[in-house]
Amino acid sequence: MKHLIEPLDFTIEEYEKLFSLVDDIIAKPEEFSHFCDNKLLASLFFEPSTRTRLSFETAMERLGGKVIGFSDAGVSSSTKGETLADTIRVIENYADICAMRHPKEGAALLASKVVKNMPIINAGDGGHEHPTQTLADLITIRHYKGRFDNLTIGFCGDLKFGRTIHSLARALNRYKNVKFIFISPEELKMPEVFKQNIKKENYKETDSLVDVIGDLDILYMSRVQKERFVSSDEYERLKDFFILDREKLKHAKDDMIILHPLPRVNEIAPEVDSDERAVYFQQTKFGMFGRMALIITLLEAKND
């Protein structure tokens, strides 16, 4: 049985199979509309979510399956003191596969150690990893760039708590000649643990978006996450540190693409939405197709 807890749980070859499956689903969705007949997805969201939760649920419905679960930890028995391990053991009696978001790092890994016959998909664990968003990001990059090698990607905003950024950086670091530019205020720099496996010559850090935007093939924007801050004053001070607008885009390549895991607050001005380089809404659709392919892959691995 296979789980997806962090992006490196899948090899490059396994990702290529997922991408090919996504191509097939997009081309002939009707051929997959009954793949999950009589199958149940447990959607366990201990932390708020819109896109990720609805994307998983839509993916399962489009495959012919059904969904059980909750979107608010307040309605679960965790409020009574039930442990995560006990919750997962119970859910395994009901569902065939589980997508779980949790505010604590390592929660999905714990769940994968407890179950015996239910694949676990990490839908985000604290500020640590978000591998299915990485899947959506990779599919989007593949669609618009046609490759993963020889790219320069800029991550801008909250790099300290941005789990989508942590996951994507780890995934892209396996490809050839990928350069990273980490753009953030000092207080929100990329954690050392996520830079330690990147060659020093392959990344640089800066606090100026304008200075480096012209070098980028991909700009990955992120919001400053209020819920990750202990101090509200610190959040208010940093939230507007970087805002992408039309003026800054004048310095960018014509074929650069702009990604964002969403939700957007004010780090991308609405005027940017009409720019051909802004592909963050298409990114959400690719995420749905990616999750469809992932559910199929994990259920097939379970059956094997």
C-alpha positions as CSV (number, residue, x, y, z in Angstrom):
1,M,0.0,0.0,0.0
2,K,1.2,3.5,-0.9
3,H,0.6,6.9,0.8
4,L,1.4,10.5,-0.2
5,I,2.7,12.2,2.9
6,E,5.4,14.4,1.3
7,P,6.3,15.1,-2.4
8,L,9.4,12.8,-2.4
9,D,7.2,9.8,-1.6
10,F,6.8,9.5,-5.4
11,T,9.8,9.1,-7.7
12,I,10.2,11.2,-10.8
13,E,9.1,8.2,-12.8
14,E,6.0,7.8,-10.7
15,Y,5.1,11.4,-11.2
16,E,5.5,11.0,-15.0
17,K,2.9,8.2,-14.8
18,L,0.6,10.5,-12.8
19,F,1.1,13.2,-15.5
20,S,0.2,10.8,-18.3
21,L,-2.9,9.7,-16.4
22,V,-3.9,13.3,-16.0
23,D,-3.5,13.8,-19.8
24,D,-5.8,10.8,-20.3
25,I,-8.4,12.1,-17.8
26,I,-8.5,15.5,-19.4
27,A,-8.8,14.0,-22.9
28,K,-11.5,11.3,-22.1
29,P,-13.1,12.0,-18.7
30,E,-16.0,9.7,-19.4
31,E,-13.7,6.7,-19.4
32,F,-12.9,7.4,-15.7
33,S,-16.3,8.4,-14.5
34,H,-17.0,5.0,-12.8
35,F,-13.6,4.1,-11.6
36,C,-14.6,4.8,-8.0
37,D,-18.0,3.3,-8.0
38,N,-18.8,1.9,-4.5
39,K,-15.7,3.6,-3.1
40,L,-15.6,6.1,-0.3
41,L,-13.2,9.0,0.3
42,A,-12.8,10.2,3.9
43,S,-12.3,13.9,3.8
44,L,-10.9,14.9,7.2
45,F,-10.2,18.6,7.5
46,F,-9.1,19.6,11.0
47,E,-8.2,23.0,9.5
48,P,-10.2,25.3,7.3
49,S,-9.9,24.8,3.5
50,T,-11.8,25.8,0.4
51,R,-9.9,24.7,-2.7
52,T,-8.1,21.7,-1.4
53,R,-11.2,20.1,0.3
54,L,-13.6,20.9,-2.6
55,S,-11.0,19.7,-5.1
56,F,-10.7,16.3,-3.4
57,E,-14.4,16.0,-3.1
58,T,-15.0,17.0,-6.7
59,A,-12.3,14.6,-7.8
60,M,-13.9,11.7,-6.0
61,E,-17.4,12.6,-7.3
62,R,-16.1,12.8,-10.9
63,L,-14.7,9.3,-10.5
64,G,-18.1,8.0,-9.4
65,G,-17.2,7.7,-5.7
66,K,-18.7,9.2,-2.6
67,V,-17.4,11.4,0.2
68,I,-17.7,11.3,4.0
69,G,-16.0,13.4,6.6
70,F,-16.0,16.9,8.0
71,S,-14.6,20.4,7.2
72,D,-14.4,21.6,10.8
73,A,-12.5,19.9,13.6
74,G,-15.1,21.4,16.0
75,V,-17.7,18.8,14.9
76,S,-15.4,15.9,15.4
77,S,-14.7,13.9,18.5
78,S,-11.3,15.5,18.8
79,T,-13.1,18.2,20.8
80,K,-13.9,15.5,23.3
81,G,-10.2,14.5,23.6
82,E,-10.1,11.7,21.1
83,T,-6.6,11.1,19.7
84,L,-5.9,11.4,16.0
85,A,-4.7,7.7,16.0
86,D,-8.1,6.6,17.4
87,T,-10.0,8.7,14.9
88,I,-8.1,7.2,12.0
89,R,-8.6,3.7,13.2
90,V,-12.3,4.3,13.3
91,I,-12.4,6.0,9.8
92,E,-10.5,3.0,8.3
93,N,-13.5,0.9,9.0
94,Y,-15.7,3.1,6.8
95,A,-13.6,4.5,3.9
96,D,-11.3,3.2,1.2
97,I,-9.0,6.2,1.0
98,C,-8.4,9.3,3.2
99,A,-7.4,12.9,2.5
100,M,-6.5,14.7,5.7
101,R,-5.5,18.3,6.6
102,H,-4.3,19.0,10.1
103,P,-2.7,22.0,11.8
104,K,0.1,19.9,13.4
105,E,3.2,18.9,11.4
106,G,3.6,15.2,11.1
107,A,-0.1,14.4,11.6
108,A,-0.5,12.7,8.2
109,L,2.6,10.7,8.8
110,L,1.2,9.4,12.1
111,A,-2.0,8.5,10.4
112,S,-0.1,6.5,7.7
113,K,1.6,4.5,10.5
114,V,-1.7,3.6,12.2
115,V,-3.7,2.4,9.2
116,K,-3.5,-1.1,7.7
117,N,-5.5,-0.9,4.6
118,M,-6.4,2.7,3.8
119,P,-4.1,5.0,1.7
120,I,-3.5,8.4,3.4
121,I,-3.1,11.6,1.4
122,N,-1.6,14.6,3.2
123,A,-3.8,17.6,2.3
124,G,-1.5,19.9,4.3
125,D,0.1,19.5,7.8
126,G,0.8,22.7,9.6
127,G,3.6,24.8,8.0
128,H,5.4,21.6,6.9
129,E,4.2,20.0,3.6
130,H,1.4,20.2,1.0
131,P,2.2,17.5,-1.6
132,T,-1.1,17.6,-3.5
133,Q,-0.7,21.3,-4.1
134,T,2.8,20.4,-5.4
135,L,1.1,18.0,-7.8
136,A,-1.1,20.7,-9.0
137,D,1.9,23.1,-9.4
138,L,3.9,20.5,-11.3
139,I,1.0,19.8,-13.7
140,T,0.6,23.5,-14.3
141,I,4.3,24.0,-14.9
142,R,4.4,21.0,-17.3
143,H,1.4,22.4,-19.2
144,Y,2.8,25.9,-19.7
145,K,6.5,25.3,-19.8
146,G,6.7,21.7,-21.1
147,R,9.6,20.8,-18.9
148,F,11.0,20.9,-15.3
149,D,14.7,21.2,-16.2
150,N,16.5,24.5,-16.8
151,L,14.0,26.7,-15.1
152,T,14.4,29.6,-12.7
153,I,11.6,29.9,-10.1
154,G,11.1,32.7,-7.7
155,F,9.2,32.1,-4.5
156,C,7.9,35.4,-3.1
157,G,6.2,36.2,0.2
158,D,5.9,34.0,3.3
159,L,8.6,31.4,2.8
160,K,8.9,30.5,6.5
161,F,5.4,29.1,7.0
162,G,4.5,28.4,3.3
163,R,4.0,24.7,3.2
164,T,3.2,24.8,-0.6
165,I,6.5,26.4,-1.2
166,H,8.4,24.0,1.0
167,S,6.9,21.0,-0.9
168,L,7.4,22.4,-4.4
169,A,11.0,23.4,-3.8
170,R,11.8,19.9,-2.7
171,A,10.1,18.4,-5.7
172,L,11.8,20.7,-8.3
173,N,15.2,20.3,-6.7
174,R,15.3,16.7,-8.2
175,Y,15.4,18.1,-11.8
176,K,18.4,19.4,-13.7
177,N,19.6,23.0,-13.6
178,V,16.7,24.4,-11.6
179,K,17.5,27.7,-10.0
180,F,15.7,29.1,-7.0
181,I,15.3,32.7,-5.9
182,F,13.8,33.1,-2.5
183,I,12.2,36.6,-2.2
184,S,11.0,37.5,1.3
185,P,11.5,39.8,4.3
186,E,14.1,38.7,6.8
187,E,11.4,37.6,9.2
188,L,9.9,35.2,6.7
189,K,12.9,33.6,5.0
190,M,13.0,30.1,3.7
191,P,13.8,27.7,6.7
192,E,17.3,26.2,6.6
193,V,15.9,22.7,6.7
194,F,14.3,23.2,3.3
195,K,17.5,24.8,1.8
196,Q,20.0,22.2,3.1
197,N,19.6,19.9,0.1
198,I,19.8,22.6,-2.5
199,K,23.3,23.4,-3.8
200,K,24.4,26.8,-2.8
201,E,25.1,27.9,-6.3
202,N,21.5,27.0,-7.2
203,Y,19.7,29.5,-5.0
204,K,19.9,33.0,-3.8
205,E,17.9,35.1,-1.3
206,T,16.7,38.7,-1.7
207,D,14.2,41.1,-0.3
208,S,13.5,42.8,-3.7
209,L,11.0,41.4,-6.1
210,V,11.7,44.1,-8.8
211,D,15.5,43.3,-8.8
212,V,15.0,39.7,-9.8
213,I,11.6,39.4,-11.6
214,G,13.3,39.7,-15.0
215,D,15.3,36.5,-14.4
216,L,12.3,34.3,-13.6
217,D,10.6,31.7,-15.7
218,I,8.0,31.1,-12.9
219,L,6.9,33.5,-10.1
220,Y,5.3,31.7,-7.2
221,M,3.4,34.2,-5.0
222,S,2.2,33.4,-1.5
223,R,0.2,35.2,1.1
224,V,1.4,36.2,4.5
225,Q,-0.6,33.8,6.6
226,K,-2.2,35.5,9.6
227,E,-3.0,32.2,11.3
228,R,0.7,31.3,11.5
229,F,1.6,34.4,13.6
230,V,1.7,34.6,17.4
231,S,1.7,38.4,17.3
232,S,-1.0,40.2,15.3
233,D,1.2,43.3,15.3
234,E,3.9,41.4,13.5
235,Y,1.4,40.2,10.9
236,E,0.1,43.7,10.3
237,R,3.7,44.9,9.8
238,L,4.6,42.3,7.2
239,K,1.4,41.5,5.3
240,D,1.9,44.1,2.6
241,F,5.7,43.6,2.2
242,F,5.3,42.4,-1.4
243,I,2.5,43.1,-3.8
244,L,2.6,42.1,-7.4
245,D,1.1,44.7,-9.7
246,R,1.1,45.7,-13.4
247,E,4.1,48.0,-12.9
248,K,6.3,45.2,-11.5
249,L,5.3,42.9,-14.4
250,K,6.7,45.3,-16.9
251,H,10.2,44.0,-15.9
252,A,9.2,40.3,-16.3
253,K,9.7,38.0,-19.3
254,D,6.8,37.7,-21.7
255,D,6.5,34.0,-21.1
256,M,6.9,34.0,-17.4
257,I,4.0,32.3,-15.6
258,I,2.6,33.4,-12.2
259,L,1.4,30.7,-9.8
260,H,-0.3,31.1,-6.4
261,P,-1.8,28.3,-4.3
262,L,-4.6,30.6,-3.2
263,P,-6.4,32.1,-1.3
264,R,-5.1,35.5,-2.3
265,V,-5.4,38.4,0.1
266,N,-3.8,41.4,-1.5
267,E,-0.3,40.2,-2.6
268,I,-1.5,40.1,-6.2
269,A,-3.4,43.1,-7.4
270,P,-6.6,42.3,-9.2
271,E,-5.3,44.1,-12.3
272,V,-2.8,41.2,-12.8
273,D,-5.7,38.7,-13.3
274,S,-6.1,39.7,-16.9
275,D,-2.4,39.3,-17.8
276,E,-1.8,36.2,-19.9
277,R,1.0,35.2,-17.5
278,A,-1.4,34.8,-14.6
279,V,-2.4,31.1,-14.5
280,Y,-3.3,30.7,-10.8
281,F,-7.0,30.0,-11.5
282,Q,-6.2,27.4,-14.2
283,Q,-3.8,25.9,-11.6
284,T,-6.9,25.0,-9.4
285,K,-8.4,23.0,-12.2
286,F,-5.2,21.1,-12.8
287,G,-5.2,20.4,-9.1
288,M,-8.6,18.6,-9.4
289,F,-7.3,16.5,-12.3
290,G,-4.1,15.7,-10.4
291,R,-6.1,14.6,-7.4
292,M,-8.3,12.4,-9.6
293,A,-5.1,10.7,-11.0
294,L,-3.7,10.4,-7.4
295,I,-6.8,8.7,-6.1
296,I,-6.8,6.2,-9.0
297,T,-3.1,5.5,-8.5
298,L,-3.3,4.9,-4.7
299,L,-6.4,2.7,-5.0
300,E,-4.8,0.6,-7.7
301,A,-1.7,0.2,-5.5
302,K,-3.9,-0.8,-2.6
303,N,-5.7,-3.4,-4.8
304,D,-2.4,-4.8,-6.1
